Amino acid sequence: MHACIAAFSSGVPVVPMAYSRKFEGLFGTIGYERTVDCTSETAEAIEENIQAAYANRERLAAEIETACRRGIEKLAVYEDRLRALLG
């Protein structure tokens, strides 16, 4: 998970391979819908998604840029509220 987050944060096209619900929660919150669920999807479906993502990696990079921006905006709201609470 941490390597996936690092790649994502660097703008590298990734397909998060979820082994727990944390993946979907993290990436879904910022609107990145490329996560595959290794606990419920078939190996064939996962492979299909990964191959499709590879074929569209430029599009994934653009989606990551948008999702990162959304994450930074959400973090700013949290930080502002925390400052107000502590200030």
PyMOL Python script that loads the backbone (N, CA, C, O; Angstrom):
from pymol import cmd

cmd.read_pdbstr("""\
ATOM      1  N   MET A   1       0.830  -1.196   0.000  1.00  0.00           N
ATOM      2  CA  MET A   1       0.000   0.000   0.000  1.00  0.00           C
ATOM      3  C   MET A   1       0.867   1.248   0.000  1.00  0.00           C
ATOM      4  O   MET A   1       0.590   2.192  -0.741  1.00  0.00           O
ATOM      5  N   HIS A   2       1.900   1.267   0.811  1.00  0.00           N
ATOM      6  CA  HIS A   2       2.730   2.470   0.903  1.00  0.00           C
ATOM      7  C   HIS A   2       3.491   2.737  -0.381  1.00  0.00           C
ATOM      8  O   HIS A   2       3.659   3.893  -0.770  1.00  0.00           O
ATOM      9  N   ALA A   3       3.951   1.698  -1.041  1.00  0.00           N
ATOM     10  CA  ALA A   3       4.630   1.890  -2.326  1.00  0.00           C
ATOM     11  C   ALA A   3       3.649   2.420  -3.361  1.00  0.00           C
ATOM     12  O   ALA A   3       4.013   3.241  -4.202  1.00  0.00           O
ATOM     13  N   CYS A   4       2.419   1.958  -3.304  1.00  0.00           N
ATOM     14  CA  CYS A   4       1.388   2.425  -4.226  1.00  0.00           C
ATOM     15  C   CYS A   4       1.098   3.911  -3.983  1.00  0.00           C
ATOM     16  O   CYS A   4       0.954   4.679  -4.934  1.00  0.00           O
ATOM     17  N   ILE A   5       1.014   4.307  -2.732  1.00  0.00           N
ATOM     18  CA  ILE A   5       0.782   5.711  -2.384  1.00  0.00           C
ATOM     19  C   ILE A   5       1.952   6.569  -2.857  1.00  0.00           C
ATOM     20  O   ILE A   5       1.748   7.665  -3.379  1.00  0.00           O
ATOM     21  N   ALA A   6       3.163   6.082  -2.678  1.00  0.00           N
ATOM     22  CA  ALA A   6       4.348   6.835  -3.118  1.00  0.00           C
ATOM     23  C   ALA A   6       4.337   7.012  -4.630  1.00  0.00           C
ATOM     24  O   ALA A   6       4.603   8.107  -5.127  1.00  0.00           O
ATOM     25  N   ALA A   7       4.035   5.955  -5.363  1.00  0.00           N
ATOM     26  CA  ALA A   7       3.970   6.054  -6.822  1.00  0.00           C
ATOM     27  C   ALA A   7       2.870   7.022  -7.229  1.00  0.00           C
ATOM     28  O   ALA A   7       3.083   7.887  -8.079  1.00  0.00           O
ATOM     29  N   PHE A   8       1.708   6.883  -6.634  1.00  0.00           N
ATOM     30  CA  PHE A   8       0.567   7.744  -6.922  1.00  0.00           C
ATOM     31  C   PHE A   8       0.932   9.202  -6.670  1.00  0.00           C
ATOM     32  O   PHE A   8       0.658  10.070  -7.499  1.00  0.00           O
ATOM     33  N   SER A   9       1.548   9.462  -5.530  1.00  0.00           N
ATOM     34  CA  SER A   9       1.929  10.834  -5.154  1.00  0.00           C
ATOM     35  C   SER A   9       2.955  11.433  -6.104  1.00  0.00           C
ATOM     36  O   SER A   9       3.076  12.653  -6.221  1.00  0.00           O
ATOM     37  N   SER A  10       3.687  10.564  -6.777  1.00  0.00           N
ATOM     38  CA  SER A  10       4.697  11.013  -7.743  1.00  0.00           C
ATOM     39  C   SER A  10       4.119  11.129  -9.151  1.00  0.00           C
ATOM     40  O   SER A  10       4.828  11.510 -10.082  1.00  0.00           O
ATOM     41  N   GLY A  11       2.842  10.806  -9.311  1.00  0.00           N
ATOM     42  CA  GLY A  11       2.200  10.904 -10.610  1.00  0.00           C
ATOM     43  C   GLY A  11       2.373   9.687 -11.493  1.00  0.00           C
ATOM     44  O   GLY A  11       2.058   9.730 -12.682  1.00  0.00           O
ATOM     45  N   VAL A  12       2.872   8.600 -10.923  1.00  0.00           N
ATOM     46  CA  VAL A  12       3.075   7.365 -11.690  1.00  0.00           C
ATOM     47  C   VAL A  12       1.735   6.639 -11.816  1.00  0.00           C
ATOM     48  O   VAL A  12       1.072   6.395 -10.807  1.00  0.00           O
ATOM     49  N   PRO A  13       1.328   6.291 -13.035  1.00  0.00           N
ATOM     50  CA  PRO A  13       0.069   5.555 -13.191  1.00  0.00           C
ATOM     51  C   PRO A  13       0.104   4.237 -12.403  1.00  0.00           C
ATOM     52  O   PRO A  13       1.010   3.423 -12.578  1.00  0.00           O
ATOM     53  N   VAL A  14      -0.878   4.047 -11.551  1.00  0.00           N
ATOM     54  CA  VAL A  14      -0.934   2.853 -10.707  1.00  0.00           C
ATOM     55  C   VAL A  14      -2.347   2.284 -10.695  1.00  0.00           C
ATOM     56  O   VAL A  14      -3.329   2.991 -10.919  1.00  0.00           O
ATOM     57  N   VAL A  15      -2.413   0.993 -10.430  1.00  0.00           N
ATOM     58  CA  VAL A  15      -3.670   0.311 -10.157  1.00  0.00           C
ATOM     59  C   VAL A  15      -3.536  -0.240  -8.741  1.00  0.00           C
ATOM     60  O   VAL A  15      -2.899  -1.274  -8.539  1.00  0.00           O
ATOM     61  N   PRO A  16      -4.126   0.436  -7.762  1.00  0.00           N
ATOM     62  CA  PRO A  16      -4.040  -0.066  -6.396  1.00  0.00           C
ATOM     63  C   PRO A  16      -4.698  -1.440  -6.294  1.00  0.00           C
ATOM     64  O   PRO A  16      -5.845  -1.623  -6.703  1.00  0.00           O
ATOM     65  N   MET A  17      -3.962  -2.396  -5.748  1.00  0.00           N
ATOM     66  CA  MET A  17      -4.472  -3.765  -5.599  1.00  0.00           C
ATOM     67  C   MET A  17      -4.846  -3.971  -4.134  1.00  0.00           C
ATOM     68  O   MET A  17      -3.997  -4.246  -3.286  1.00  0.00           O
ATOM     69  N   ALA A  18      -6.122  -3.833  -3.869  1.00  0.00           N
ATOM     70  CA  ALA A  18      -6.616  -3.822  -2.494  1.00  0.00           C
ATOM     71  C   ALA A  18      -6.630  -5.209  -1.873  1.00  0.00           C
ATOM     72  O   ALA A  18      -7.149  -6.167  -2.447  1.00  0.00           O
ATOM     73  N   TYR A  19      -6.055  -5.288  -0.703  1.00  0.00           N
ATOM     74  CA  TYR A  19      -6.162  -6.500   0.113  1.00  0.00           C
ATOM     75  C   TYR A  19      -6.981  -6.199   1.354  1.00  0.00           C
ATOM     76  O   TYR A  19      -7.260  -7.094   2.153  1.00  0.00           O
ATOM     77  N   SER A  20      -7.369  -4.936   1.518  1.00  0.00           N
ATOM     78  CA  SER A  20      -8.242  -4.529   2.629  1.00  0.00           C
ATOM     79  C   SER A  20      -9.067  -3.329   2.169  1.00  0.00           C
ATOM     80  O   SER A  20      -8.782  -2.727   1.134  1.00  0.00           O
ATOM     81  N   ARG A  21     -10.080  -2.994   2.941  1.00  0.00           N
ATOM     82  CA  ARG A  21     -10.969  -1.897   2.568  1.00  0.00           C
ATOM     83  C   ARG A  21     -10.286  -0.532   2.639  1.00  0.00           C
ATOM     84  O   ARG A  21     -10.817   0.452   2.124  1.00  0.00           O
ATOM     85  N   LYS A  22      -9.114  -0.464   3.274  1.00  0.00           N
ATOM     86  CA  LYS A  22      -8.403   0.808   3.380  1.00  0.00           C
ATOM     87  C   LYS A  22      -8.060   1.384   2.014  1.00  0.00           C
ATOM     88  O   LYS A  22      -8.092   2.599   1.821  1.00  0.00           O
ATOM     89  N   PHE A  23      -7.736   0.521   1.078  1.00  0.00           N
ATOM     90  CA  PHE A  23      -7.382   0.983  -0.265  1.00  0.00           C
ATOM     91  C   PHE A  23      -8.525   1.769  -0.887  1.00  0.00           C
ATOM     92  O   PHE A  23      -8.356   2.910  -1.316  1.00  0.00           O
ATOM     93  N   GLU A  24      -9.687   1.137  -0.926  1.00  0.00           N
ATOM     94  CA  GLU A  24     -10.840   1.790  -1.552  1.00  0.00           C
ATOM     95  C   GLU A  24     -11.182   3.075  -0.815  1.00  0.00           C
ATOM     96  O   GLU A  24     -11.513   4.082  -1.440  1.00  0.00           O
ATOM     97  N   GLY A  25     -11.103   3.045   0.499  1.00  0.00           N
ATOM     98  CA  GLY A  25     -11.384   4.248   1.281  1.00  0.00           C
ATOM     99  C   GLY A  25     -10.436   5.382   0.947  1.00  0.00           C
ATOM    100  O   GLY A  25     -10.863   6.516   0.732  1.00  0.00           O
ATOM    101  N   LEU A  26      -9.172   5.080   0.905  1.00  0.00           N
ATOM    102  CA  LEU A  26      -8.168   6.104   0.622  1.00  0.00           C
ATOM    103  C   LEU A  26      -8.312   6.667  -0.781  1.00  0.00           C
ATOM    104  O   LEU A  26      -8.461   7.876  -0.957  1.00  0.00           O
ATOM    105  N   PHE A  27      -8.268   5.802  -1.769  1.00  0.00           N
ATOM    106  CA  PHE A  27      -8.297   6.266  -3.154  1.00  0.00           C
ATOM    107  C   PHE A  27      -9.696   6.732  -3.567  1.00  0.00           C
ATOM    108  O   PHE A  27      -9.824   7.668  -4.355  1.00  0.00           O
ATOM    109  N   GLY A  28     -10.728   6.098  -3.052  1.00  0.00           N
ATOM    110  CA  GLY A  28     -12.097   6.504  -3.378  1.00  0.00           C
ATOM    111  C   GLY A  28     -12.430   7.888  -2.853  1.00  0.00           C
ATOM    112  O   GLY A  28     -13.168   8.634  -3.496  1.00  0.00           O
ATOM    113  N   THR A  29     -11.895   8.238  -1.696  1.00  0.00           N
ATOM    114  CA  THR A  29     -12.153   9.539  -1.097  1.00  0.00           C
ATOM    115  C   THR A  29     -11.694  10.687  -1.987  1.00  0.00           C
ATOM    116  O   THR A  29     -12.285  11.767  -1.974  1.00  0.00           O
ATOM    117  N   ILE A  30     -10.654  10.453  -2.748  1.00  0.00           N
ATOM    118  CA  ILE A  30     -10.144  11.519  -3.626  1.00  0.00           C
ATOM    119  C   ILE A  30     -10.553  11.293  -5.082  1.00  0.00           C
ATOM    120  O   ILE A  30     -10.069  11.978  -5.983  1.00  0.00           O
ATOM    121  N   GLY A  31     -11.443  10.332  -5.305  1.00  0.00           N
ATOM    122  CA  GLY A  31     -12.019  10.134  -6.625  1.00  0.00           C
ATOM    123  C   GLY A  31     -11.195   9.329  -7.605  1.00  0.00           C
ATOM    124  O   GLY A  31     -11.411   9.417  -8.814  1.00  0.00           O
ATOM    125  N   TYR A  32     -10.252   8.544  -7.103  1.00  0.00           N
ATOM    126  CA  TYR A  32      -9.458   7.694  -7.986  1.00  0.00           C
ATOM    127  C   TYR A  32     -10.075   6.307  -7.963  1.00  0.00           C
ATOM    128  O   TYR A  32      -9.968   5.590  -6.969  1.00  0.00           O
ATOM    129  N   GLU A  33     -10.715   5.934  -9.049  1.00  0.00           N
ATOM    130  CA  GLU A  33     -11.538   4.729  -9.089  1.00  0.00           C
ATOM    131  C   GLU A  33     -10.864   3.556  -9.810  1.00  0.00           C
ATOM    132  O   GLU A  33     -11.551   2.758 -10.448  1.00  0.00           O
ATOM    133  N   ARG A  34      -9.571   3.439  -9.723  1.00  0.00           N
ATOM    134  CA  ARG A  34      -8.851   2.381 -10.440  1.00  0.00           C
ATOM    135  C   ARG A  34      -8.482   1.192  -9.557  1.00  0.00           C
ATOM    136  O   ARG A  34      -7.808   0.269 -10.014  1.00  0.00           O
ATOM    137  N   THR A  35      -8.911   1.207  -8.316  1.00  0.00           N
ATOM    138  CA  THR A  35      -8.572   0.138  -7.384  1.00  0.00           C
ATOM    139  C   THR A  35      -9.225  -1.180  -7.793  1.00  0.00           C
ATOM    140  O   THR A  35     -10.400  -1.211  -8.159  1.00  0.00           O
ATOM    141  N   VAL A  36      -8.465  -2.258  -7.730  1.00  0.00           N
ATOM    142  CA  VAL A  36      -9.025  -3.597  -7.907  1.00  0.00           C
ATOM    143  C   VAL A  36      -9.057  -4.265  -6.533  1.00  0.00           C
ATOM    144  O   VAL A  36      -8.185  -4.024  -5.699  1.00  0.00           O
ATOM    145  N   ASP A  37     -10.051  -5.090  -6.309  1.00  0.00           N
ATOM    146  CA  ASP A  37     -10.230  -5.739  -5.010  1.00  0.00           C
ATOM    147  C   ASP A  37      -9.757  -7.188  -5.091  1.00  0.00           C
ATOM    148  O   ASP A  37     -10.437  -8.045  -5.655  1.00  0.00           O
ATOM    149  N   CYS A  38      -8.602  -7.443  -4.528  1.00  0.00           N
ATOM    150  CA  CYS A  38      -8.009  -8.783  -4.581  1.00  0.00           C
ATOM    151  C   CYS A  38      -8.739  -9.790  -3.694  1.00  0.00           C
ATOM    152  O   CYS A  38      -8.480 -10.991  -3.775  1.00  0.00           O
ATOM    153  N   THR A  39      -9.641  -9.310  -2.858  1.00  0.00           N
ATOM    154  CA  THR A  39     -10.384 -10.234  -1.994  1.00  0.00           C
ATOM    155  C   THR A  39     -11.689 -10.696  -2.615  1.00  0.00           C
ATOM    156  O   THR A  39     -12.266 -11.687  -2.165  1.00  0.00           O
ATOM    157  N   SER A  40     -12.171  -9.995  -3.646  1.00  0.00           N
ATOM    158  CA  SER A  40     -13.476 -10.377  -4.206  1.00  0.00           C
ATOM    159  C   SER A  40     -13.491 -10.519  -5.729  1.00  0.00           C
ATOM    160  O   SER A  40     -14.390 -11.164  -6.270  1.00  0.00           O
ATOM    161  N   GLU A  41     -12.531  -9.941  -6.424  1.00  0.00           N
ATOM    162  CA  GLU A  41     -12.510 -10.036  -7.886  1.00  0.00           C
ATOM    163  C   GLU A  41     -11.703 -11.255  -8.321  1.00  0.00           C
ATOM    164  O   GLU A  41     -10.809 -11.714  -7.611  1.00  0.00           O
ATOM    165  N   THR A  42     -12.032 -11.761  -9.486  1.00  0.00           N
ATOM    166  CA  THR A  42     -11.284 -12.902 -10.018  1.00  0.00           C
ATOM    167  C   THR A  42      -9.933 -12.436 -10.540  1.00  0.00           C
ATOM    168  O   THR A  42      -9.745 -11.262 -10.859  1.00  0.00           O
ATOM    169  N   ALA A  43      -9.005 -13.367 -10.620  1.00  0.00           N
ATOM    170  CA  ALA A  43      -7.681 -13.054 -11.159  1.00  0.00           C
ATOM    171  C   ALA A  43      -7.796 -12.527 -12.586  1.00  0.00           C
ATOM    172  O   ALA A  43      -7.051 -11.632 -12.987  1.00  0.00           O
ATOM    173  N   GLU A  44      -8.721 -13.078 -13.338  1.00  0.00           N
ATOM    174  CA  GLU A  44      -8.912 -12.651 -14.728  1.00  0.00           C
ATOM    175  C   GLU A  44      -9.391 -11.199 -14.791  1.00  0.00           C
ATOM    176  O   GLU A  44      -8.905 -10.413 -15.605  1.00  0.00           O
ATOM    177  N   ALA A  45     -10.332 -10.855 -13.940  1.00  0.00           N
ATOM    178  CA  ALA A  45     -10.859  -9.483 -13.922  1.00  0.00           C
ATOM    179  C   ALA A  45      -9.775  -8.497 -13.500  1.00  0.00           C
ATOM    180  O   ALA A  45      -9.659  -7.409 -14.064  1.00  0.00           O
ATOM    181  N   ILE A  46      -8.991  -8.885 -12.512  1.00  0.00           N
ATOM    182  CA  ILE A  46      -7.897  -8.013 -12.051  1.00  0.00           C
ATOM    183  C   ILE A  46      -6.885  -7.814 -13.165  1.00  0.00           C
ATOM    184  O   ILE A  46      -6.453  -6.692 -13.428  1.00  0.00           O
ATOM    185  N   GLU A  47      -6.510  -8.901 -13.815  1.00  0.00           N
ATOM    186  CA  GLU A  47      -5.541  -8.806 -14.920  1.00  0.00           C
ATOM    187  C   GLU A  47      -6.079  -7.919 -16.042  1.00  0.00           C
ATOM    188  O   GLU A  47      -5.339  -7.114 -16.607  1.00  0.00           O
ATOM    189  N   GLU A  48      -7.359  -8.062 -16.362  1.00  0.00           N
ATOM    190  CA  GLU A  48      -7.992  -7.236 -17.396  1.00  0.00           C
ATOM    191  C   GLU A  48      -7.892  -5.761 -17.048  1.00  0.00           C
ATOM    192  O   GLU A  48      -7.539  -4.936 -17.891  1.00  0.00           O
ATOM    193  N   ASN A  49      -8.207  -5.434 -15.794  1.00  0.00           N
ATOM    194  CA  ASN A  49      -8.146  -4.039 -15.343  1.00  0.00           C
ATOM    195  C   ASN A  49      -6.725  -3.491 -15.421  1.00  0.00           C
ATOM    196  O   ASN A  49      -6.519  -2.351 -15.837  1.00  0.00           O
ATOM    197  N   ILE A  50      -5.760  -4.288 -15.028  1.00  0.00           N
ATOM    198  CA  ILE A  50      -4.367  -3.846 -15.058  1.00  0.00           C
ATOM    199  C   ILE A  50      -3.903  -3.640 -16.500  1.00  0.00           C
ATOM    200  O   ILE A  50      -3.230  -2.656 -16.804  1.00  0.00           O
ATOM    201  N   GLN A  51      -4.263  -4.565 -17.378  1.00  0.00           N
ATOM    202  CA  GLN A  51      -3.868  -4.415 -18.783  1.00  0.00           C
ATOM    203  C   GLN A  51      -4.536  -3.197 -19.417  1.00  0.00           C
ATOM    204  O   GLN A  51      -3.903  -2.474 -20.185  1.00  0.00           O
ATOM    205  N   ALA A  52      -5.801  -2.968 -19.104  1.00  0.00           N
ATOM    206  CA  ALA A  52      -6.500  -1.792 -19.631  1.00  0.00           C
ATOM    207  C   ALA A  52      -5.868  -0.512 -19.100  1.00  0.00           C
ATOM    208  O   ALA A  52      -5.730   0.469 -19.831  1.00  0.00           O
ATOM    209  N   ALA A  53      -5.487  -0.524 -17.830  1.00  0.00           N
ATOM    210  CA  ALA A  53      -4.842   0.655 -17.243  1.00  0.00           C
ATOM    211  C   ALA A  53      -3.500   0.927 -17.911  1.00  0.00           C
ATOM    212  O   ALA A  53      -3.155   2.078 -18.182  1.00  0.00           O
ATOM    213  N   TYR A  54      -2.754  -0.125 -18.171  1.00  0.00           N
ATOM    214  CA  TYR A  54      -1.462   0.038 -18.843  1.00  0.00           C
ATOM    215  C   TYR A  54      -1.650   0.637 -20.234  1.00  0.00           C
ATOM    216  O   TYR A  54      -0.901   1.521 -20.650  1.00  0.00           O
ATOM    217  N   ALA A  55      -2.643   0.152 -20.932  1.00  0.00           N
ATOM    218  CA  ALA A  55      -2.913   0.659 -22.280  1.00  0.00           C
ATOM    219  C   ALA A  55      -3.345   2.128 -22.252  1.00  0.00           C
ATOM    220  O   ALA A  55      -3.163   2.858 -23.227  1.00  0.00           O
ATOM    221  N   ASN A  56      -3.918   2.547 -21.126  1.00  0.00           N
ATOM    222  CA  ASN A  56      -4.403   3.931 -20.974  1.00  0.00           C
ATOM    223  C   ASN A  56      -3.619   4.700 -19.912  1.00  0.00           C
ATOM    224  O   ASN A  56      -4.180   5.550 -19.220  1.00  0.00           O
ATOM    225  N   ARG A  57      -2.328   4.405 -19.783  1.00  0.00           N
ATOM    226  CA  ARG A  57      -1.551   4.988 -18.691  1.00  0.00           C
ATOM    227  C   ARG A  57      -1.462   6.505 -18.735  1.00  0.00           C
ATOM    228  O   ARG A  57      -1.329   7.137 -17.687  1.00  0.00           O
ATOM    229  N   GLU A  58      -1.532   7.104 -19.911  1.00  0.00           N
ATOM    230  CA  GLU A  58      -1.537   8.572 -19.981  1.00  0.00           C
ATOM    231  C   GLU A  58      -2.810   9.124 -19.348  1.00  0.00           C
ATOM    232  O   GLU A  58      -2.777  10.137 -18.648  1.00  0.00           O
ATOM    233  N   ARG A  59      -3.913   8.460 -19.595  1.00  0.00           N
ATOM    234  CA  ARG A  59      -5.178   8.862 -18.985  1.00  0.00           C
ATOM    235  C   ARG A  59      -5.117   8.690 -17.471  1.00  0.00           C
ATOM    236  O   ARG A  59      -5.602   9.545 -16.731  1.00  0.00           O
ATOM    237  N   LEU A  60      -4.526   7.595 -17.007  1.00  0.00           N
ATOM    238  CA  LEU A  60      -4.380   7.373 -15.569  1.00  0.00           C
ATOM    239  C   LEU A  60      -3.543   8.476 -14.933  1.00  0.00           C
ATOM    240  O   LEU A  60      -3.865   8.956 -13.847  1.00  0.00           O
ATOM    241  N   ALA A  61      -2.470   8.878 -15.608  1.00  0.00           N
ATOM    242  CA  ALA A  61      -1.625   9.958 -15.080  1.00  0.00           C
ATOM    243  C   ALA A  61      -2.445  11.236 -14.908  1.00  0.00           C
ATOM    244  O   ALA A  61      -2.283  11.944 -13.915  1.00  0.00           O
ATOM    245  N   ALA A  62      -3.317  11.533 -15.859  1.00  0.00           N
ATOM    246  CA  ALA A  62      -4.178  12.717 -15.753  1.00  0.00           C
ATOM    247  C   ALA A  62      -5.180  12.558 -14.606  1.00  0.00           C
ATOM    248  O   ALA A  62      -5.452  13.512 -13.879  1.00  0.00           O
ATOM    249  N   GLU A  63      -5.728  11.344 -14.448  1.00  0.00           N
ATOM    250  CA  GLU A  63      -6.660  11.084 -13.344  1.00  0.00           C
ATOM    251  C   GLU A  63      -5.955  11.243 -11.999  1.00  0.00           C
ATOM    252  O   GLU A  63      -6.535  11.754 -11.040  1.00  0.00           O
ATOM    253  N   ILE A  64      -4.709  10.805 -11.939  1.00  0.00           N
ATOM    254  CA  ILE A  64      -3.936  10.934 -10.704  1.00  0.00           C
ATOM    255  C   ILE A  64      -3.708  12.402 -10.367  1.00  0.00           C
ATOM    256  O   ILE A  64      -3.828  12.814  -9.213  1.00  0.00           O
ATOM    257  N   GLU A  65      -3.383  13.176 -11.380  1.00  0.00           N
ATOM    258  CA  GLU A  65      -3.165  14.617 -11.155  1.00  0.00           C
ATOM    259  C   GLU A  65      -4.420  15.262 -10.563  1.00  0.00           C
ATOM    260  O   GLU A  65      -4.334  16.040  -9.613  1.00  0.00           O
ATOM    261  N   THR A  66      -5.569  14.940 -11.121  1.00  0.00           N
ATOM    262  CA  THR A  66      -6.835  15.481 -10.614  1.00  0.00           C
ATOM    263  C   THR A  66      -7.102  15.000  -9.189  1.00  0.00           C
ATOM    264  O   THR A  66      -7.481  15.788  -8.324  1.00  0.00           O
ATOM    265  N   ALA A  67      -6.903  13.707  -8.951  1.00  0.00           N
ATOM    266  CA  ALA A  67      -7.159  13.138  -7.627  1.00  0.00           C
ATOM    267  C   ALA A  67      -6.204  13.711  -6.579  1.00  0.00           C
ATOM    268  O   ALA A  67      -6.611  13.975  -5.447  1.00  0.00           O
ATOM    269  N   CYS A  68      -4.938  13.903  -6.951  1.00  0.00           N
ATOM    270  CA  CYS A  68      -3.969  14.494  -6.013  1.00  0.00           C
ATOM    271  C   CYS A  68      -4.387  15.912  -5.637  1.00  0.00           C
ATOM    272  O   CYS A  68      -4.317  16.312  -4.475  1.00  0.00           O
ATOM    273  N   ARG A  69      -4.818  16.652  -6.638  1.00  0.00           N
ATOM    274  CA  ARG A  69      -5.267  18.025  -6.374  1.00  0.00           C
ATOM    275  C   ARG A  69      -6.462  18.005  -5.413  1.00  0.00           C
ATOM    276  O   ARG A  69      -6.540  18.817  -4.491  1.00  0.00           O
ATOM    277  N   ARG A  70      -7.386  17.071  -5.641  1.00  0.00           N
ATOM    278  CA  ARG A  70      -8.553  16.943  -4.762  1.00  0.00           C
ATOM    279  C   ARG A  70      -8.102  16.574  -3.340  1.00  0.00           C
ATOM    280  O   ARG A  70      -8.637  17.100  -2.364  1.00  0.00           O
ATOM    281  N   GLY A  71      -7.133  15.683  -3.227  1.00  0.00           N
ATOM    282  CA  GLY A  71      -6.619  15.292  -1.912  1.00  0.00           C
ATOM    283  C   GLY A  71      -5.974  16.460  -1.186  1.00  0.00           C
ATOM    284  O   GLY A  71      -6.170  16.633   0.016  1.00  0.00           O
ATOM    285  N   ILE A  72      -5.209  17.258  -1.909  1.00  0.00           N
ATOM    286  CA  ILE A  72      -4.564  18.424  -1.304  1.00  0.00           C
ATOM    287  C   ILE A  72      -5.617  19.427  -0.830  1.00  0.00           C
ATOM    288  O   ILE A  72      -5.469  20.029   0.233  1.00  0.00           O
ATOM    289  N   GLU A  73      -6.675  19.605  -1.615  1.00  0.00           N
ATOM    290  CA  GLU A  73      -7.760  20.509  -1.205  1.00  0.00           C
ATOM    291  C   GLU A  73      -8.441  20.005   0.062  1.00  0.00           C
ATOM    292  O   GLU A  73      -8.729  20.788   0.966  1.00  0.00           O
ATOM    293  N   LYS A  74      -8.697  18.704   0.130  1.00  0.00           N
ATOM    294  CA  LYS A  74      -9.325  18.134   1.324  1.00  0.00           C
ATOM    295  C   LYS A  74      -8.414  18.273   2.541  1.00  0.00           C
ATOM    296  O   LYS A  74      -8.878  18.567   3.643  1.00  0.00           O
ATOM    297  N   LEU A  75      -7.129  18.063   2.335  1.00  0.00           N
ATOM    298  CA  LEU A  75      -6.175  18.200   3.423  1.00  0.00           C
ATOM    299  C   LEU A  75      -6.132  19.645   3.920  1.00  0.00           C
ATOM    300  O   LEU A  75      -6.024  19.880   5.124  1.00  0.00           O
ATOM    301  N   ALA A  76      -6.214  20.600   3.021  1.00  0.00           N
ATOM    302  CA  ALA A  76      -6.193  22.017   3.405  1.00  0.00           C
ATOM    303  C   ALA A  76      -7.393  22.357   4.289  1.00  0.00           C
ATOM    304  O   ALA A  76      -7.257  23.113   5.251  1.00  0.00           O
ATOM    305  N   VAL A  77      -8.554  21.812   3.974  1.00  0.00           N
ATOM    306  CA  VAL A  77      -9.747  22.045   4.796  1.00  0.00           C
ATOM    307  C   VAL A  77      -9.517  21.494   6.201  1.00  0.00           C
ATOM    308  O   VAL A  77      -9.824  22.155   7.193  1.00  0.00           O
ATOM    309  N   TYR A  78      -8.978  20.288   6.277  1.00  0.00           N
ATOM    310  CA  TYR A  78      -8.682  19.661   7.564  1.00  0.00           C
ATOM    311  C   TYR A  78      -7.685  20.509   8.357  1.00  0.00           C
ATOM    312  O   TYR A  78      -7.890  20.766   9.543  1.00  0.00           O
ATOM    313  N   GLU A  79      -6.610  20.940   7.700  1.00  0.00           N
ATOM    314  CA  GLU A  79      -5.588  21.740   8.378  1.00  0.00           C
ATOM    315  C   GLU A  79      -6.160  23.063   8.870  1.00  0.00           C
ATOM    316  O   GLU A  79      -5.851  23.497   9.980  1.00  0.00           O
ATOM    317  N   ASP A  80      -6.990  23.707   8.053  1.00  0.00           N
ATOM    318  CA  ASP A  80      -7.607  24.982   8.461  1.00  0.00           C
ATOM    319  C   ASP A  80      -8.491  24.802   9.684  1.00  0.00           C
ATOM    320  O   ASP A  80      -8.466  25.621  10.603  1.00  0.00           O
ATOM    321  N   ARG A  81      -9.265  23.739   9.695  1.00  0.00           N
ATOM    322  CA  ARG A  81     -10.140  23.492  10.840  1.00  0.00           C
ATOM    323  C   ARG A  81      -9.344  23.149  12.095  1.00  0.00           C
ATOM    324  O   ARG A  81      -9.706  23.550  13.201  1.00  0.00           O
ATOM    325  N   LEU A  82      -8.265  22.411  11.913  1.00  0.00           N
ATOM    326  CA  LEU A  82      -7.417  22.070  13.040  1.00  0.00           C
ATOM    327  C   LEU A  82      -6.752  23.319  13.607  1.00  0.00           C
ATOM    328  O   LEU A  82      -6.680  23.487  14.824  1.00  0.00           O
ATOM    329  N   ARG A  83      -6.262  24.200  12.723  1.00  0.00           N
ATOM    330  CA  ARG A  83      -5.666  25.469  13.181  1.00  0.00           C
ATOM    331  C   ARG A  83      -6.689  26.291  13.973  1.00  0.00           C
ATOM    332  O   ARG A  83      -6.370  26.853  15.021  1.00  0.00           O
ATOM    333  N   ALA A  84      -7.912  26.353  13.462  1.00  0.00           N
ATOM    334  CA  ALA A  84      -8.957  27.120  14.144  1.00  0.00           C
ATOM    335  C   ALA A  84      -9.267  26.524  15.515  1.00  0.00           C
ATOM    336  O   ALA A  84      -9.488  27.254  16.481  1.00  0.00           O
ATOM    337  N   LEU A  85      -9.280  25.225  15.591  1.00  0.00           N
ATOM    338  CA  LEU A  85      -9.561  24.553  16.853  1.00  0.00           C
ATOM    339  C   LEU A  85      -8.433  24.775  17.866  1.00  0.00           C
ATOM    340  O   LEU A  85      -8.692  24.992  19.050  1.00  0.00           O
ATOM    341  N   LEU A  86      -7.199  24.719  17.403  1.00  0.00           N
ATOM    342  CA  LEU A  86      -6.063  24.873  18.296  1.00  0.00           C
ATOM    343  C   LEU A  86      -5.707  26.332  18.567  1.00  0.00           C
ATOM    344  O   LEU A  86      -5.052  26.654  19.559  1.00  0.00           O
ATOM    345  N   GLY A  87      -6.148  27.202  17.671  1.00  0.00           N
ATOM    346  CA  GLY A  87      -5.768  28.611  17.747  1.00  0.00           C
ATOM    347  C   GLY A  87      -6.608  29.354  18.721  1.00  0.00           C
ATOM    348  O   GLY A  87      -6.419  30.556  18.908  1.00  0.00           O
TER     349      GLY A  87
END
""", "prot")
cmd.dss("prot")
cmd.show_as("cartoon", "prot")
cmd.util.cbc("prot")
cmd.orient("prot")
